[in-house]
């Protein structure tokens, strides 16, 4: 076989192999894309399912809390199950930030002071939440308040430092 013909056959075979290699690479790439697309779809499906479960749990908790009278037990099974005493089963907890939060020991509801931003965005909702918060703070109970506030962290104000230094100087 002449050298030119052998070289041409080798070139054709090489081209065929390159085409086959590109075809296999394309198949592999398609498979990788499909696999990645399926993984992303699975993650999105799982995320939606988890969000739905969380929302359902939140709704169930809110419903349970809406039925709770937030009162201590009382006489007979009705008192135990539904809280018929005059005192509330609520205590106040003070966090390290100074936030005071009344909490029901029966349903675990927490009443938090509404954010100031709500006052600007929805004054009616702010007033309703503030009224409910104040009402919870006033619930008659003999429970002891709890807290973690060992000290109060306040925003730094350079003028306070100047005033403290001037008081110290005046007392020296």
C-alpha positions as CSV (number, residue, x, y, z in Angstrom):
1,X,0.0,0.0,0.0
2,X,1.4,3.4,-0.9
3,X,2.3,5.6,1.9
4,X,-0.1,8.4,0.8
5,X,-3.0,6.0,0.8
6,X,-2.1,4.6,4.2
7,X,-1.7,8.1,5.5
8,X,-5.1,9.0,4.1
9,X,-6.7,5.9,5.7
10,X,-5.1,6.9,9.0
11,X,-6.4,10.4,8.7
12,X,-9.9,9.1,8.0
13,X,-9.7,6.8,10.9
14,X,-8.5,9.6,13.1
15,X,-11.3,11.8,12.0
16,X,-13.9,9.1,12.6
17,X,-12.4,8.6,16.1
18,X,-12.6,12.3,16.8
19,X,-16.2,12.4,15.7
20,X,-17.0,9.4,17.9
21,X,-15.2,11.0,20.8
22,X,-17.2,14.2,20.4
23,X,-20.4,12.2,20.1
24,X,-19.6,10.4,23.4
25,X,-18.6,13.7,25.1
26,X,-21.9,15.2,24.0
27,X,-23.9,12.1,25.4
28,X,-21.9,12.4,28.7
29,X,-22.6,16.2,28.8
30,X,-26.3,15.7,28.2
31,X,-26.4,13.0,30.9
32,X,-24.6,15.4,33.4
33,X,-27.1,18.2,32.6
34,X,-30.1,15.9,33.0
35,X,-28.7,14.6,36.3
36,X,-28.0,18.2,37.6
37,X,-31.5,19.4,36.5
38,X,-33.1,16.4,38.3
39,X,-31.1,17.1,41.4
40,X,-32.1,20.8,41.4
41,X,-35.8,19.8,40.8
42,X,-35.5,17.3,43.7
43,X,-34.0,20.0,46.0
44,X,-36.8,22.4,45.1
45,X,-39.5,19.8,45.6
46,X,-38.0,18.9,49.1
47,X,-37.7,22.6,50.0
48,X,-41.4,23.2,49.0
49,X,-42.5,20.2,51.0
50,X,-40.5,21.4,54.1
51,X,-41.9,24.9,53.8
52,X,-45.4,23.5,53.6
53,X,-44.8,21.4,56.6
54,X,-43.4,24.4,58.6
55,X,-46.4,26.5,57.5
56,X,-48.8,23.8,58.6
57,X,-47.0,23.4,61.9
58,X,-47.2,27.2,62.4
59,X,-50.9,27.3,61.6
60,X,-51.5,24.4,64.0
61,X,-49.6,26.1,66.7
62,X,-51.4,29.4,66.2
63,X,-54.8,27.5,66.3
64,X,-53.8,25.7,69.5
65,X,-52.7,28.9,71.1
66,X,-55.9,30.7,70.0
67,X,-57.9,28.1,71.9
68,X,-55.8,28.3,75.1
69,X,-57.3,30.4,77.9
70,X,-53.8,31.0,79.2
71,X,-55.1,30.2,82.7
72,X,-53.9,27.9,85.4
73,X,-55.9,24.7,86.1
74,X,-58.8,24.6,88.4
75,X,-61.2,22.1,89.9
76,X,-62.0,18.8,88.2
77,X,-60.9,17.7,84.7
78,X,-62.3,20.7,83.0
79,X,-59.9,22.9,85.0
80,X,-57.0,20.6,84.3
81,X,-57.7,20.5,80.6
82,X,-58.9,24.0,79.9
83,X,-57.6,26.1,82.8
84,X,-60.4,27.6,84.7
85,X,-58.6,29.3,87.6
86,X,-58.6,33.0,88.0
87,X,-54.8,33.3,87.7
88,X,-53.1,33.1,84.4
89,X,-50.5,30.5,83.6
90,X,-48.2,33.1,82.3
91,X,-44.8,34.4,83.5
92,X,-42.6,37.1,82.2
93,X,-39.0,36.5,81.0
94,X,-36.4,39.2,80.6
95,X,-33.8,38.5,77.9
96,X,-30.2,39.7,78.1
97,X,-31.2,42.4,75.7
98,X,-33.7,43.8,78.1
99,X,-36.7,42.6,76.1
100,X,-39.5,41.5,78.4
101,X,-41.7,38.7,77.0
102,X,-44.8,37.2,78.7
103,X,-45.1,33.5,78.0
104,X,-47.9,31.0,78.6
105,X,-46.8,27.8,80.2
106,X,-49.8,25.9,78.8
107,X,-49.5,26.6,75.1
108,X,-46.0,28.3,74.9
109,X,-47.4,31.4,73.3
110,X,-45.1,34.4,73.6
111,X,-46.2,38.0,73.4
112,X,-43.5,40.3,72.0
113,X,-43.5,44.1,71.8
114,X,-44.2,44.9,68.1
115,X,-41.3,46.3,66.0
116,X,-41.1,50.1,65.6
117,X,-41.1,49.6,61.8
118,X,-44.6,48.3,62.1
119,X,-45.7,51.5,63.6
120,X,-44.7,53.3,60.4
121,X,-45.8,50.6,57.9
122,X,-49.1,49.5,59.5
123,X,-50.2,51.7,62.5
124,X,-53.4,49.8,63.0
125,X,-51.6,46.4,63.3
126,X,-49.0,48.0,65.6
127,X,-51.7,49.3,68.0
128,X,-53.5,45.9,68.0
129,X,-50.2,44.1,68.8
130,X,-49.2,46.6,71.4
131,X,-52.6,46.4,73.1
132,X,-52.3,42.6,73.2
133,X,-48.7,42.8,74.5
134,X,-49.7,45.2,77.3
135,X,-52.7,43.0,78.2
136,X,-50.4,40.0,78.5
137,X,-48.1,41.9,80.7
138,X,-51.0,42.7,83.0
139,X,-52.4,39.1,83.3
140,X,-52.8,38.4,87.1
141,X,-50.5,35.6,88.1
142,X,-48.4,34.5,91.0
143,X,-45.7,33.0,88.8
144,X,-42.2,34.4,89.4
145,X,-40.6,36.3,86.5
146,X,-37.5,34.8,85.0
147,X,-34.6,36.4,83.3
148,X,-31.1,36.3,82.0
149,X,-30.3,40.0,82.2
150,X,-27.0,40.2,84.1
151,X,-26.2,43.6,82.6
152,X,-27.7,45.9,80.0
153,X,-25.9,46.6,76.8
154,X,-26.7,50.1,75.6
155,X,-25.7,51.8,72.3
156,X,-22.5,53.6,72.6
157,X,-22.8,57.4,72.8
158,X,-19.5,59.4,72.8
159,X,-21.2,62.2,74.7
160,X,-21.9,59.8,77.6
161,X,-18.1,59.1,77.8
162,X,-17.4,62.8,77.8
163,X,-20.0,63.4,80.6
164,X,-18.6,60.5,82.6
165,X,-15.1,61.8,82.3
166,X,-16.2,65.3,83.3
167,X,-18.0,63.9,86.4
168,X,-15.0,61.9,87.4
169,X,-12.8,65.0,87.0
170,X,-15.2,67.1,89.1
171,X,-15.2,64.5,91.8
172,X,-11.4,64.2,91.9
